[in-house]
Amino acid sequence: MIYKEFIDLKLSEIGIGTYLGELDEKTDAGYYQTIKTAIEKGINVIDTAINYRYMKSERVIGRVLSEVGRDKAIVSTKGGYIPYDVDSKIDPKDYFEENFLKTGIIDIKEMTPQGHYLGKEFINWCFNKSLENLKTDYIDIYFLHNPEEQLLYIERERFNEKIRECFELLEEKVEKGKLRYYGLATWHGFRLTPASRQYLNLKELVEIAESVAGKEHHFKFIQLPYNLGMPEAFTLKNQTVNGRNLSTLEAAQELGIYTYISATIYQGNVIGRVPQSLKDFFKLDNDVHVAIQFVRSTPGVGSFLIGMSKIEHLLENLKVLELPPVEREKFLTLFK
């Protein structure tokens, strides 16, 4: 297992994602066994979100942590989409009304059609609920979940105000010992050109964090998809830092930000689609192994996440880690 040292953390290069899966006990049991085995194998990065499987994913992680010890994992979770607690057995409309409308936590006029909301009180509610679900008194990394969705409906100035308010809240959580670091988990934002409405400027976001907490701010993580079918994090020079045009991965390194990669195997879509030339390049026959080796060999990648709820998938994916990543110069020849 390769570990990446970052500030006071030592993060495994591979992490467990918990996004997909049914809402049944079988899936819960699968995640439980897989996460527990992953920790035994040396994986300590576990990623989730309050809305994943309607809070079930967070709760499975909480069960594992209560058994193996909280210090065995670096846990990240997210808030941004209106969550529902499927275990509550309450009608979803009633749950929404009781928890968010009657309390005034959500102004319905500022909620997107997809159920996304970015507001200090709402993120505070989600954060505290995640603590409860995870059975912990602190979160290692808290991500604002796909905040760029807001940019489809509000102007950038208002968006930046909302980000600033949320950063203020999260810095308060750090001060109280409930949080170590925070960041943005995105899908589109860091993979677009500056002309795009949902584009996110990493330097600008760092400056917002600095305006809140100075140079000692705790905005230290981003998450974005990167894989064989979505290479923009590495190939698109869409960020500008100190007058230089950089990719998001390069800009993150320049700004002292650690990068989590989501959708490493394109949610399984790489299977049957990897050309023989790439298999020959990486000296691997398995499509998924090629996809993993591509991501982990990319300069600037911190930890890469793979959704795994079956032990056999975990063990199969870990086989790639027996190989060293491809050397930088050789890897770069792929893009010439």
VENURMO-V463562 format. One record per residue. N is the residue number from 1. PHI is phi in degrees with one decimal (999 if undefined). Layout:
n->N phi->PHI
n->N phi->PHI
//
This chain:
n->1 phi->999
n->2 phi->-89.5
n->3 phi->-113.9
n->4 phi->-105.6
n->5 phi->-88.5
n->6 phi->-145.4
n->7 phi->51.1
n->8 phi->-105.9
n->9 phi->-110.6
n->10 phi->-129.5
n->11 phi->-103.4
n->12 phi->-65.1
n->13 phi->-67.0
n->14 phi->-106.9
n->15 phi->-131.3
n->16 phi->-92.0
n->17 phi->-101.1
n->18 phi->-133.0
n->19 phi->-76.9
n->20 phi->-90.4
n->21 phi->130.1
n->22 phi->-70.9
n->23 phi->-96.7
n->24 phi->-95.4
n->25 phi->-66.8
n->26 phi->-60.9
n->27 phi->-67.8
n->28 phi->-56.4
n->29 phi->-63.9
n->30 phi->-63.4
n->31 phi->-63.3
n->32 phi->-57.4
n->33 phi->-66.9
n->34 phi->-67.9
n->35 phi->-65.5
n->36 phi->-63.1
n->37 phi->-64.8
n->38 phi->-59.1
n->39 phi->-64.3
n->40 phi->-61.9
n->41 phi->-85.0
n->42 phi->105.3
n->43 phi->-78.3
n->44 phi->-122.3
n->45 phi->-92.5
n->46 phi->-129.8
n->47 phi->-118.9
n->48 phi->-151.7
n->49 phi->-158.8
n->50 phi->-62.2
n->51 phi->-90.3
n->52 phi->-66.9
n->53 phi->52.1
n->54 phi->50.6
n->55 phi->83.2
n->56 phi->-66.3
n->57 phi->-64.0
n->58 phi->-59.4
n->59 phi->-68.8
n->60 phi->-63.6
n->61 phi->-60.8
n->62 phi->-58.9
n->63 phi->-61.9
n->64 phi->-64.4
n->65 phi->-61.8
n->66 phi->-68.1
n->67 phi->-95.3
n->68 phi->-91.0
n->69 phi->109.1
n->70 phi->-61.5
n->71 phi->-74.4
n->72 phi->-82.0
n->73 phi->-137.7
n->74 phi->-105.6
n->75 phi->-103.4
n->76 phi->-117.4
n->77 phi->-138.8
n->78 phi->-141.6
n->79 phi->-139.3
n->80 phi->167.6
n->81 phi->-99.3
n->82 phi->-60.9
n->83 phi->-89.8
n->84 phi->-131.2
n->85 phi->-97.8
n->86 phi->-66.4
n->87 phi->-75.5
n->88 phi->-72.1
n->89 phi->65.2
n->90 phi->-81.7
n->91 phi->-57.5
n->92 phi->-53.4
n->93 phi->-65.0
n->94 phi->-66.1
n->95 phi->-61.7
n->96 phi->-62.3
n->97 phi->-66.5
n->98 phi->-66.4
n->99 phi->-86.6
n->100 phi->-120.9
n->101 phi->-82.1
n->102 phi->-64.4
n->103 phi->-81.7
n->104 phi->78.7
n->105 phi->-67.6
n->106 phi->-119.7
n->107 phi->-97.2
n->108 phi->-54.8
n->109 phi->-70.1
n->110 phi->-103.2
n->111 phi->-89.9
n->112 phi->-77.4
n->113 phi->-58.9
n->114 phi->-86.3
n->115 phi->81.9
n->116 phi->-95.8
n->117 phi->-144.9
n->118 phi->-128.9
n->119 phi->-155.7
n->120 phi->-57.7
n->121 phi->-67.5
n->122 phi->-66.4
n->123 phi->-63.1
n->124 phi->-61.9
n->125 phi->-62.1
n->126 phi->-62.5
n->127 phi->-59.1
n->128 phi->-66.3
n->129 phi->-67.2
n->130 phi->-65.2
n->131 phi->-56.1
n->132 phi->-64.7
n->133 phi->-63.0
n->134 phi->-82.3
n->135 phi->54.3
n->136 phi->-138.1
n->137 phi->-105.8
n->138 phi->-153.4
n->139 phi->-117.8
n->140 phi->-73.2
n->141 phi->-136.0
n->142 phi->-114.0
n->143 phi->-103.4
n->144 phi->-76.3
n->145 phi->-91.3
n->146 phi->45.2
n->147 phi->-62.4
n->148 phi->-62.2
n->149 phi->-59.7
n->150 phi->-61.7
n->151 phi->-68.4
n->152 phi->-75.9
n->153 phi->-126.6
n->154 phi->-130.9
n->155 phi->-76.1
n->156 phi->-62.2
n->157 phi->-61.8
n->158 phi->-67.1
n->159 phi->-58.7
n->160 phi->-61.8
n->161 phi->-62.7
n->162 phi->-64.7
n->163 phi->-60.3
n->164 phi->-60.0
n->165 phi->-61.8
n->166 phi->-68.9
n->167 phi->-62.4
n->168 phi->-59.6
n->169 phi->-59.8
n->170 phi->-69.8
n->171 phi->-65.4
n->172 phi->-64.2
n->173 phi->-62.3
n->174 phi->-62.6
n->175 phi->-58.2
n->176 phi->-85.4
n->177 phi->79.4
n->178 phi->-93.7
n->179 phi->-150.2
n->180 phi->-100.1
n->181 phi->-144.5
n->182 phi->-140.1
n->183 phi->-174.1
n->184 phi->-120.6
n->185 phi->-104.0
n->186 phi->-123.2
n->187 phi->-116.5
n->188 phi->-97.4
n->189 phi->-48.8
n->190 phi->-93.7
n->191 phi->-112.7
n->192 phi->-114.2
n->193 phi->-79.3
n->194 phi->-58.0
n->195 phi->-77.1
n->196 phi->-76.8
n->197 phi->-62.7
n->198 phi->-93.3
n->199 phi->-60.6
n->200 phi->-116.3
n->201 phi->-97.6
n->202 phi->-64.3
n->203 phi->-61.6
n->204 phi->-63.1
n->205 phi->-67.8
n->206 phi->-63.1
n->207 phi->-64.9
n->208 phi->-64.6
n->209 phi->-61.8
n->210 phi->-67.4
n->211 phi->-68.8
n->212 phi->-87.0
n->213 phi->-133.3
n->214 phi->71.9
n->215 phi->-67.3
n->216 phi->-91.4
n->217 phi->-60.9
n->218 phi->-114.1
n->219 phi->-79.9
n->220 phi->-128.2
n->221 phi->-136.6
n->222 phi->-132.5
n->223 phi->-133.9
n->224 phi->-156.0
n->225 phi->-75.5
n->226 phi->-156.3
n->227 phi->-165.3
n->228 phi->-57.6
n->229 phi->-96.9
n->230 phi->-136.1
n->231 phi->-90.7
n->232 phi->-59.6
n->233 phi->-56.9
n->234 phi->-103.2
n->235 phi->-94.4
n->236 phi->-93.0
n->237 phi->-85.7
n->238 phi->-108.0
n->239 phi->-117.7
n->240 phi->-122.4
n->241 phi->-133.0
n->242 phi->52.0
n->243 phi->79.4
n->244 phi->-108.4
n->245 phi->-84.6
n->246 phi->-129.8
n->247 phi->-74.5
n->248 phi->-62.8
n->249 phi->-62.6
n->250 phi->-67.8
n->251 phi->-63.0
n->252 phi->-61.0
n->253 phi->-61.7
n->254 phi->-61.8
n->255 phi->-95.5
n->256 phi->73.5
n->257 phi->-118.1
n->258 phi->-90.1
n->259 phi->-111.0
n->260 phi->-95.6
n->261 phi->-102.5
n->262 phi->-102.7
n->263 phi->55.3
n->264 phi->-54.2
n->265 phi->-106.8
n->266 phi->57.8
n->267 phi->51.8
n->268 phi->87.0
n->269 phi->-73.0
n->270 phi->-76.5
n->271 phi->-62.7
n->272 phi->81.0
n->273 phi->-124.6
n->274 phi->-87.0
n->275 phi->-67.2
n->276 phi->-60.1
n->277 phi->-59.7
n->278 phi->-71.9
n->279 phi->-61.4
n->280 phi->-65.9
n->281 phi->-59.9
n->282 phi->-88.8
n->283 phi->57.1
n->284 phi->-135.6
n->285 phi->-99.5
n->286 phi->-86.5
n->287 phi->-56.5
n->288 phi->-64.9
n->289 phi->-62.7
n->290 phi->-61.9
n->291 phi->-60.9
n->292 phi->-66.8
n->293 phi->-64.1
n->294 phi->-60.6
n->295 phi->-68.7
n->296 phi->-69.8
n->297 phi->-88.5
n->298 phi->-75.2
n->299 phi->-58.0
n->300 phi->97.5
n->301 phi->-72.3
n->302 phi->-88.5
n->303 phi->-115.9
n->304 phi->-111.7
n->305 phi->-103.1
n->306 phi->-132.4
n->307 phi->-70.4
n->308 phi->-142.6
n->309 phi->-120.6
n->310 phi->-131.2
n->311 phi->-59.4
n->312 phi->-62.8
n->313 phi->-69.4
n->314 phi->-56.9
n->315 phi->-64.8
n->316 phi->-65.4
n->317 phi->-68.3
n->318 phi->-66.8
n->319 phi->-59.5
n->320 phi->-63.9
n->321 phi->-71.8
n->322 phi->-72.5
n->323 phi->-94.5
n->324 phi->-75.4
n->325 phi->-59.8
n->326 phi->-66.2
n->327 phi->-60.5
n->328 phi->-50.8
n->329 phi->-62.6
n->330 phi->-67.2
n->331 phi->-59.0
n->332 phi->-64.1
n->333 phi->-65.7
n->334 phi->-62.2
n->335 phi->-104.2
n->336 phi->-93.0
//
